[in-house]
Every structure is written in structure tokens, then in C-alpha cells.
Amino acid sequence: MNTFLVTPTFECFLQYLFQSSFTEIYNFLYICSLYKFQSNLNIATWGTPVQSTLAYNWYAQNALDGLSSTCTHTDAQSDPWWKLDLLKTYSVNSVTITNRLDCCSTRINGAEIRIGNNSLDVFSNPVCAVVSSIPAGATYSYSCRGMEGRYVIVNIPGTSKVLTLCEVGVYVIFPGNLATGRTITQSSTIGTWLGQQAIDFNPGFIQPSSSCSSTDNQTNPWWRVDLSSVYRVSRVVITNRLDCCPEQIDGAEIHIGNSLENNGNNNPICAVISSIPAGVSSTYTCNGMDGRYVSLFIPGDSKILTLCEVEVYEEDVPFGKRLFKKQILFFLSKTHFVFNYFHIAYFSYFHFCFESMVKNW
């Protein structure tokens, strides 16, 4: 089976499929299904930036304000650096840098992008990419291919160097979270702590009121996600709030099932949360429990349920055992892909897969 050496167009992609065997197409559809719930997000604003020195009140935070007209600026020094603390470890897909427009565009030449977990010795973190040059006012993207780290560093090696960054983006792929984009309901809402904020990928370490969900102080508070279909849930991941009150989550029950009786809280229990430290993400194994609804419930009086992130993951199920098995066998021959019998729904599905893959090329 031939492989693409350049980013393909969809037309080339279809020609590629026309020459593929049924097994190859079947494998492609399985891989494609893994992209279904992926999201590629810029998480740079979730962290806190610092820089080696400050000049002209061009603060480190200016690289995260969404304005290319405001930039960071160090003094002229040896090995200047800018560091972003993401507050937890992520697998980084890519980093974008916007260069200043007004002058001095060559100052960025030779900058190194590093990703790792060493906060004290920033130069010991592995290099994702080296910036050869960026035209004035332009934004360039650098692939880091899933490098893991809590810290993203941009530094320029050498003496008498100035580091100026007008925007920095840090893109992370979140694969497979079934809760993404689903309908959320909670028993009550305090202020702006909406139920939907528990599935926005943002753990709320900087501003929890706009990134976490929370009920009022009440009896038996609950939160529920409707997955829209029945899934075999392998695990649920809960992120607790960082700023205060981590003990509020103690005793919460995770329920999975297909009933809305008692707001879904009569469904079987996957796990009971004894405690989660502040800002920590804890994983609870559900061993393939079947259910459309996943709910969290704290029994008792005067309870508050706060969730900074909820992730729901499915057991690994071969793609052919899902909805498309019979239709794939019907619409695809056992040896070749026959366009004349290819239903428009599957044409659209191939197009969706193609776009999803190219987006993360």
C-alpha cells in the first residue's frame, strides 16, 4: 500500500482508496474512528509564563493575550528565555510563535523550543524545534509530535541576545474523551460555574470559575453527561480544583448506566471517590460497564459538587463491531473499493476522516 509523501488533497486521497484492498480500507476506518473524538486545542493560556529578564514593561504574559501587537521583551543578555508552566504534564502536538512586526525580526533566529519537566535548569529540557527565521509579523508552527512536559521554553543561545515573542500557542491533542461536546446537566449551578465547563479540557488552574463546574450547597448534588449512545466505559478521569476545597469531592460516586431514574444516580456504581488532592487528575477503572449516562453524585446534606474536568473513555473495541460493520461489508467489495456502490454517507465519513487526519498532519 503506497504512502503519502506530501500532504494529500481529498481527490488524491480517494484515488488512493480506489486502489486499496478491503482489508486496507477496513483498517483505515478503524484508525479513523480513533480520530472521532480528538480535539487539538491551544492550552497556552491555561498556564503561567515567566521570562529571564524584563525590558520596557513588555511582560511575559503579553505572549498569551491574543494580540500580536503586544509582545514580550527581555534585556540584551546571555541565553535569554521565556518559560510557560502548564501546571501539569501534557503531550504537546505543536507550538506556534508569532514574530514582532515593527522591527528586529531577525532577533528570533536560532531560538530553541524546549518541552520538558525541569523548571530549574530550562536548558536541560529536550528541544522540539529550532527557529531558523520567522518573517516580521508572521506566525510559524513547529511540530513537537507528542513530546511530554509541563514546561514549554523558548530560549536563544548566545551572548547579547534579546528574546521577543508576540504570541505563543501550545497545541495539545486530547484523544478519545467520549464526554467531549455532549449534553451536560447538573442539579444546580452557582454563579458562572456551568456544568459544561467540566468537559472543556481546561482544568481551571488559573480561573476555575470559568473552567470548572459547581453546584450550590445542597442535599445530594449531582452532575451528569449524556453520551448519546451506549458505550462500554473502561475508565473515568476526574480533575479536582486546585485553588481550594479539595475535600469537597470526598465521597462522590461515579454511576454508569442507561436509566434516568433519580437523575441517573440509581445506575450501577463504577467507583466511590475517597479523595483527590488539589489539582490532581485521578483515574477510576470501570471495567467495561455499559451505559449512556455517566453521573457523579455526592450523597448527604450541605454538599457542593465541583468538577474541573471529567473524561470518559471507552474500551478498545474493533471498529467492525460498531455501527458500520454490516454496512461496510455491503458497500465495499472484498477486494476493491467500488465507487458506483459507495453510499453518500460513507463518502462523507471518508471526507471527515481525511480532514481530521490532515488537520493533525
N, C-alpha and C positions, 0 to 999 in steps of 0.2 A: 504494500500500500504506500503510495507516494506521500510525502510530507511537504507542507508549505515551507518555503524558504523566505518568503516575504509575507507581509500582512495581506490576506486574500480579500477579494471582493466577493459579494454573495453569489454573483454569477459564476465566478471561478469555483466557488465552494460547491455549487450544485453540480458542475461538471465533474468535480472530484467525487461527489457522491454517486453520480451516474455510473462510474467505473468501479464502484466498490461492491464487495460481496455482501450478502445478507448479514453474515456474522460481523463484518466490519461496521456496517450501519447500526446493527444492534448494539455493538459496543460503544459506538459514538453516542447513541441515545442514552445509554446508561451514564456515560460521562457527562452528557448534557444535563441529565437530571440532577447531578451534583451541583450544577450552577444555579438551579432553580431558585434557591433561597439565599444566594450570595449577595452581599452588598459591599460596595467599595466606597468607604467613607473617609472624608478628611477629618481626622481627630486632633489636629494640631491645637485647636482652641480648647481642648479638654485638659491641656497641660499648663505648666508654669515655666516661662522662659527666664533665663539669666544670660548675661554676656560678660566677657572678661574685663572690659572697661566701658565707660560711658563718655561719649563726646556730644556736645551741643544739645543735650537733653533728648537725644534720639534713642529712646528706650528699647529694651529687648522686646517688650510687648508689642511694639509697632509692627513687628513681622507677622502678627496674628490678628490685626484689626480689620482685615479685609480691604484695606486701602493701599494701593500701590504708590500713593503719593506721600505716605509716611513710612519711614524706614528706621532700621536700627543703625547704630554707628559706634564703633569702638575708637579709642585713640590709636594713633600710629604706634605700634608695639611689635614685639616678637610673638609670633604664633597666636594671633587673636582668635577668639572662639565665641560661639553662641550655642547655648545648650537648652534643650526643651525636655523637661521632666514630664513624661506622660502619666506618672503616678502609678502605673502598673505596666507589666510587660506585654507587648503586642508583637505580632508578626507583621512587619511593615512591607507593604507591596511596592510603594514608590514614594519619593519625596519630590516636591516641586519647589523651585526657587524663582522668585521674581527679582530681576536686577533693577537698579535705580535708572531713571530716565534722564535726569537733568545733566549728569556728568559722570565722569570717572568709571565708566562701565567696565574697564579692564581690571579694576581692583579685585573683582571676583575670580579672576583667572587663577586656577590652581587650587581653589578651595576644595576641601575634602568633606564629604558627607559620611558621618560615622553613626553606627547604631549599636548599642550595647547596654550593659548594666553597671558599668563602672562610672560612678558620679565624680569621684575624686580625681582620677587620672583619665581625663577625657580622651587623651591621645592613645590610650591603650585599647579603646573600643574599635571593633573591626570597621573597615572602610566599605561603604556601599558603592560610592562613586567618586570620581574626581571631576570637578567642573573645569573643562578646558576654557570655555568662554560662554558668555550669555550676552546677546545684543542689548543695548540700552532699552529698558522698559519691557523686555521680553520675559516670558515665563517658560522655563525648561523643566521637563520631568525626567527623573532618574530612577530606573528600576532597581529595587533592592531585593526582589524575589523572596519575600518572606523572612528576611533577616529579623531575628528576635532581639528585643531590647526595650528597656524602659526609657532610655535616653536617646535623643536624636541630636547630634552635634554637627555644626558646620564650623570648620576651622581653616585658616590659611597658614601653612607653614612658612617660616622665614622671618627675617628681621624687617622692621619699619613697614609693617603691613597694616592696612585698615580693612576691617570687615563691615560691609554694609549689606543688609538684607531688607528688601521692601515687602516681601511676603514669603512665608514658608508654609507649605502644605505637607501633611503626613497622611498617606492613604493606607488604609488597612482593609483587608477583605475579611468579612465575617461570614463564614460558610455555614449553611445548614440549619440556622435557627428557625424552627417552624413557627415561632411566635411573631416573626417579622411581618408587619403590615396587617396583622389580624385585628379582630374586633375585641376591645377590652371593656370590661365592666367592673366597677368596684362598688362596695357597699355605701361609701360616702366619699366626698372629696374635700380636703381642707385647702383653701386658697387656690393657688395655681398648681398644686401637686396632682396633676391629672393622671389617670390610670394608664393612658397611652405612653407616658414618659418612661414606664418600666420596660418598654421594648424599643427605645430609640437608640440603642447601642451605647449611649453616653452614660458612664457610671456616676456622673454627678459629683465628682470630687471637687469641682470648682464652684458650681452654683446648683446645689441639689434641688432647690425649689422649681427650677425649670428643666430638671433632668430626671427626677425621681417621682414616684407616685406616693401618695399618702392618704389614708382615711382620716376622718375625725376621730377623736377619742370616743369610743362607743363599745357596745357589747357585741362580741363575735364579729369583728371586722373581716372582710374578705375581698379578694381580687381574683378575677377570672379572665382567661383568654379562650376564645373560641377559635379552634384550629381549622374550622370549616369542613374538615373531613376527619375520619377516624385514622389515627396513626398508632403504631407501636412505639411507645416512648421509651427510649433507652436511659435518658438522664435529664435532669432539670438542674440548671445552674442559677443560683441566687446571689446577687451582689448586694451587700449591706451598705448603709450610708456611712460616710467617713466622718462627717462633721460632729455628730453627737449621737447619743441614744442607741448604741448598737444593741443593747439588751431588749429593745422593743420587739425584735424579731423572734426572741426566745419562745419556743413552744408552738411556732407556726406549723401547720400541717399542709403538706402538698397532696392534693387529691387529683386523680385522673379517672375519667370515665365518660359516659355518654348521657348521663342524666342531669337535668337542671333542677331536680328536686332539692329543696333547701339551698338554692342558688349554686348547685353543683357540689356542695360540701358534704353530701351523703355518698359521693363516689368513693371508691376504694382509695386508701392512703398509700402513697408511694413512700413517704418519709415524714418524720417529725424533726423539725429543726431545733436542736438543743441550744445552739448559739452560733453566731457568726461574728468574728472580730470586725471592728470598724474598717470599712473599705475593702473587705476581703470578698472574693467570689468563691462560694462553696458548691460542690457538685454532689447531687443526690441521685443514686442509681435506682432506676425504676424497673429494670429487667423486662422490658418489652410490654409494659402494661398498655392495653388498648384503650383509646379514648379520644373523643373530640374536644373535651373540655379539660383544661388544666387550671386548678384553682389553688389559692393559698388562703388559709383560714386560721385565725387565732381565737381559740375558744376562751371565753371569760369576759368579765366586766372591765370597763375602763381600759380598753386596749387600743393601740394605734398600730396599723399595719403600713409600714413604709418599705418600698421596694425600689432600689436604684437600678436594677437590671434583672430581667427574667429571661432565661434562654431555655428553649425546649428542643431536644434533639431526638431524632428518630433512629431506630435500629437500622443497621445496614441491610436493606432489602434489595435483592436483584431487581433491576429496572423492569424486567419482563414479568415480574409478579404483580406489578402495579397495573394501573388502568389501561395501559397501551398494549398489553401482551397480545390479546386476540386481534386487535386492530392492526398491529404491526405485521402479524402473520398473514393477515388478509391483504393488506395493501402492498406488502413488499414480497417479491418473489424470493425463492430460497437461494437464488444465485446472484440476481442483479436487481437494481433499483429501477422499476418501470414507471416513468413519469406519467404515462397515459392513465394509470390507475392510482395515481397518488392523490389522495384526498386533500382538499384545500386546507383542512385543519392541520394536517401534518406538514404541509408546505409552510404554514405559519409557524408551526412549532420548530421546524428546522431553522427558520429565519430568526426566531427568538434565541435559539441556542447559539447560532452564529454570532449575533450581536452581543450576547453575554460573554462569549469567549474572546471576541476581538476587543471588547472594552477592557479586558484584563490581559491583553496580549503582551 
